[in-house]
Amino acid sequence: MLKIRNSRDFIGGLTMICVALLFIWFARDLTVGNSFQMGPGYFPVVLSLLLIALGALITVQSIVVEADGSEPETWNAKAFVLVVLGPVGFGLALAGLGLAPTMFLLIVGVATASRYANWRHSILLGLFLSVCSVLLFTRLLSLPVAPFGPWVPLIGSV
């Protein structure tokens, strides 16, 4: 009988495989092409295949290698949901809040999923990464992303 020795890696590997299959399904209508004449679907399909291979490797390893520690691992559903839905929330809030508040809320929100994260460190990390991302994406790379959006009172309208 097959025994899962590390449930966190097993669920993570299966999640990676499911996400990769979902992206392959999204790219099903795009032309893939080949390595010399790449179509618009080449990059998503190749990355998805690499993600499937990595997910399969992690899943097989979770069955073979036992997890460290004597206490049984509990599945942290809050962490799973926050980490998976974080990018979705980022995409939905970016146009309204702008880059800085969205990055801050995403980092602080996802940090609450960790059992080891301190709320003070999470706020400082969120502030630092928000400032760095605004400088990088709006100033250095000149991407058309507003630092503050229309949903932010006083600052967003400037």
C-alpha positions as a Markdown table, in Angstrom:
| # | Residue | x | y | z |
|---|---|---|---|---|
| 1 | Met | 0.0 | 0.0 | 0.0 |
| 2 | Leu | 1.2 | 3.5 | -0.8 |
| 3 | Lys | 1.9 | 5.7 | 2.2 |
| 4 | Ile | 2.2 | 9.5 | 2.0 |
| 5 | Arg | 5.1 | 10.5 | 4.2 |
| 6 | Asn | 5.0 | 14.2 | 3.7 |
| 7 | Ser | 1.4 | 15.5 | 3.2 |
| 8 | Arg | 2.4 | 19.1 | 2.6 |
| 9 | Asp | 4.7 | 18.2 | -0.3 |
| 10 | Phe | 2.1 | 15.8 | -1.7 |
| 11 | Ile | -0.6 | 18.4 | -1.8 |
| 12 | Gly | 1.8 | 21.1 | -3.1 |
| 13 | Gly | 2.9 | 18.8 | -5.9 |
| 14 | Leu | -0.6 | 17.9 | -6.9 |
| 15 | Thr | -1.5 | 21.6 | -6.8 |
| 16 | Met | 1.4 | 22.4 | -9.2 |
| 17 | Ile | 0.2 | 19.7 | -11.6 |
| 18 | Cys | -3.4 | 21.0 | -11.5 |
| 19 | Val | -2.3 | 24.6 | -12.1 |
| 20 | Ala | -0.1 | 23.6 | -15.0 |
| 21 | Leu | -2.9 | 21.6 | -16.6 |
| 22 | Leu | -5.2 | 24.6 | -16.2 |
| 23 | Phe | -2.7 | 26.8 | -18.0 |
| 24 | Ile | -2.3 | 24.2 | -20.8 |
| 25 | Trp | -6.1 | 24.2 | -21.1 |
| 26 | Phe | -6.2 | 28.0 | -21.3 |
| 27 | Ala | -3.5 | 27.9 | -24.0 |
| 28 | Arg | -5.2 | 25.2 | -26.1 |
| 29 | Asp | -6.3 | 27.6 | -28.8 |
| 30 | Leu | -2.9 | 29.3 | -29.2 |
| 31 | Thr | -0.4 | 28.2 | -31.8 |
| 32 | Val | 2.6 | 26.5 | -30.2 |
| 33 | Gly | 5.0 | 26.3 | -33.0 |
| 34 | Asn | 8.5 | 25.0 | -32.4 |
| 35 | Ser | 11.7 | 26.2 | -30.8 |
| 36 | Phe | 12.8 | 28.1 | -33.9 |
| 37 | Gln | 9.4 | 29.6 | -34.7 |
| 38 | Met | 7.7 | 30.1 | -31.4 |
| 39 | Gly | 4.0 | 30.8 | -31.4 |
| 40 | Pro | 2.1 | 32.6 | -28.7 |
| 41 | Gly | 1.3 | 29.3 | -27.0 |
| 42 | Tyr | 4.9 | 28.1 | -26.8 |
| 43 | Phe | 6.0 | 29.8 | -23.6 |
| 44 | Pro | 2.9 | 28.9 | -21.5 |
| 45 | Val | 2.9 | 25.3 | -22.7 |
| 46 | Val | 6.6 | 24.8 | -22.1 |
| 47 | Leu | 6.4 | 26.4 | -18.6 |
| 48 | Ser | 3.4 | 24.3 | -17.8 |
| 49 | Leu | 5.2 | 21.1 | -18.9 |
| 50 | Leu | 8.1 | 22.0 | -16.6 |
| 51 | Leu | 5.7 | 22.7 | -13.8 |
| 52 | Ile | 4.1 | 19.3 | -14.3 |
| 53 | Ala | 7.5 | 17.6 | -14.2 |
| 54 | Leu | 8.4 | 19.5 | -11.0 |
| 55 | Gly | 5.1 | 18.8 | -9.4 |
| 56 | Ala | 5.4 | 15.1 | -10.2 |
| 57 | Leu | 8.9 | 15.1 | -8.7 |
| 58 | Ile | 7.7 | 16.7 | -5.5 |
| 59 | Thr | 4.7 | 14.3 | -5.3 |
| 60 | Val | 6.9 | 11.2 | -5.8 |
| 61 | Gln | 9.4 | 12.5 | -3.3 |
| 62 | Ser | 6.6 | 13.1 | -0.7 |
| 63 | Ile | 5.8 | 9.4 | -0.9 |
| 64 | Val | 9.4 | 8.2 | -0.7 |
| 65 | Val | 11.0 | 10.6 | 1.8 |
| 66 | Glu | 9.7 | 10.9 | 5.3 |
| 67 | Ala | 9.2 | 14.4 | 6.7 |
| 68 | Asp | 11.5 | 15.8 | 9.4 |
| 69 | Gly | 10.1 | 16.0 | 12.9 |
| 70 | Ser | 8.2 | 13.6 | 15.1 |
| 71 | Glu | 4.9 | 15.4 | 15.3 |
| 72 | Pro | 2.4 | 14.8 | 12.5 |
| 73 | Glu | 1.9 | 17.6 | 10.0 |
| 74 | Thr | -1.4 | 19.3 | 10.0 |
| 75 | Trp | -2.7 | 20.8 | 6.7 |
| 76 | Asn | -2.9 | 24.6 | 7.0 |
| 77 | Ala | -5.9 | 25.4 | 4.9 |
| 78 | Lys | -5.6 | 29.1 | 5.6 |
| 79 | Ala | -2.1 | 29.2 | 4.1 |
| 80 | Phe | -3.2 | 27.2 | 1.1 |
| 81 | Val | -6.2 | 29.5 | 0.4 |
| 82 | Leu | -4.3 | 32.7 | 1.0 |
| 83 | Val | -1.3 | 31.8 | -1.1 |
| 84 | Val | -3.4 | 30.5 | -4.0 |
| 85 | Leu | -5.9 | 33.4 | -4.0 |
| 86 | Gly | -3.2 | 36.1 | -3.3 |
| 87 | Pro | -2.3 | 36.7 | -7.0 |
| 88 | Val | -6.0 | 36.7 | -7.9 |
| 89 | Gly | -6.6 | 39.5 | -5.3 |
| 90 | Phe | -3.6 | 41.3 | -6.6 |
| 91 | Gly | -4.9 | 41.3 | -10.1 |
| 92 | Leu | -8.4 | 42.5 | -9.1 |
| 93 | Ala | -7.2 | 45.3 | -6.8 |
| 94 | Leu | -4.3 | 46.6 | -8.8 |
| 95 | Ala | -6.4 | 48.9 | -11.1 |
| 96 | Gly | -8.4 | 50.4 | -8.2 |
| 97 | Leu | -5.8 | 50.7 | -5.4 |
| 98 | Gly | -2.6 | 51.1 | -7.4 |
| 99 | Leu | 0.7 | 49.2 | -7.0 |
| 100 | Ala | 1.8 | 50.3 | -3.6 |
| 101 | Pro | -1.3 | 49.6 | -1.5 |
| 102 | Thr | -2.0 | 46.4 | -3.4 |
| 103 | Met | 1.5 | 45.1 | -2.8 |
| 104 | Phe | 1.3 | 46.1 | 0.9 |
| 105 | Leu | -2.1 | 44.3 | 1.4 |
| 106 | Leu | -1.0 | 41.3 | -0.5 |
| 107 | Ile | 2.2 | 40.8 | 1.5 |
| 108 | Val | 0.7 | 41.5 | 4.9 |
| 109 | Gly | -2.4 | 39.3 | 4.0 |
| 110 | Val | -0.4 | 36.3 | 2.8 |
| 111 | Ala | 2.0 | 36.7 | 5.8 |
| 112 | Thr | -0.9 | 36.0 | 8.1 |
| 113 | Ala | -1.0 | 32.5 | 6.8 |
| 114 | Ser | 2.4 | 31.6 | 8.4 |
| 115 | Arg | 2.6 | 30.4 | 11.9 |
| 116 | Tyr | 6.0 | 32.0 | 12.3 |
| 117 | Ala | 5.4 | 35.4 | 10.8 |
| 118 | Asn | 5.3 | 38.4 | 13.2 |
| 119 | Trp | 2.8 | 41.1 | 12.4 |
| 120 | Arg | 5.4 | 43.9 | 12.9 |
| 121 | His | 7.9 | 42.2 | 10.6 |
| 122 | Ser | 5.1 | 41.6 | 8.0 |
| 123 | Ile | 4.1 | 45.3 | 8.0 |
| 124 | Leu | 7.7 | 46.4 | 7.7 |
| 125 | Leu | 8.3 | 43.9 | 4.9 |
| 126 | Gly | 5.1 | 45.0 | 3.1 |
| 127 | Leu | 6.2 | 48.7 | 3.3 |
| 128 | Phe | 9.7 | 48.0 | 2.1 |
| 129 | Leu | 8.6 | 45.8 | -0.8 |
| 130 | Ser | 5.9 | 48.3 | -1.8 |
| 131 | Val | 8.3 | 51.1 | -2.0 |
| 132 | Cys | 10.8 | 48.9 | -3.9 |
| 133 | Ser | 8.2 | 47.7 | -6.4 |
| 134 | Val | 7.0 | 51.2 | -7.1 |
| 135 | Leu | 10.5 | 52.4 | -7.7 |
| 136 | Leu | 11.4 | 49.4 | -9.8 |
| 137 | Phe | 8.2 | 49.2 | -11.9 |
| 138 | Thr | 7.2 | 52.8 | -12.3 |
| 139 | Arg | 10.5 | 54.7 | -12.2 |
| 140 | Leu | 13.2 | 52.3 | -13.5 |
| 141 | Leu | 11.2 | 50.2 | -15.9 |
| 142 | Ser | 8.6 | 52.9 | -16.8 |
| 143 | Leu | 5.7 | 50.5 | -16.8 |
| 144 | Pro | 2.2 | 52.1 | -17.0 |
| 145 | Val | 1.2 | 51.2 | -13.5 |
| 146 | Ala | 0.0 | 53.9 | -11.1 |
| 147 | Pro | 1.5 | 53.9 | -7.6 |
| 148 | Phe | -1.8 | 54.8 | -6.1 |
| 149 | Gly | -5.2 | 54.2 | -7.8 |
| 150 | Pro | -8.5 | 56.0 | -7.8 |
| 151 | Trp | -9.8 | 54.0 | -4.7 |
| 152 | Val | -7.2 | 55.7 | -2.5 |
| 153 | Pro | -8.6 | 58.9 | -1.1 |
| 154 | Leu | -6.6 | 62.2 | -1.6 |
| 155 | Ile | -3.5 | 60.4 | -3.0 |
| 156 | Gly | -5.2 | 58.5 | -5.8 |
| 157 | Ser | -6.6 | 61.5 | -7.6 |
| 158 | Val | -3.2 | 63.2 | -7.9 |
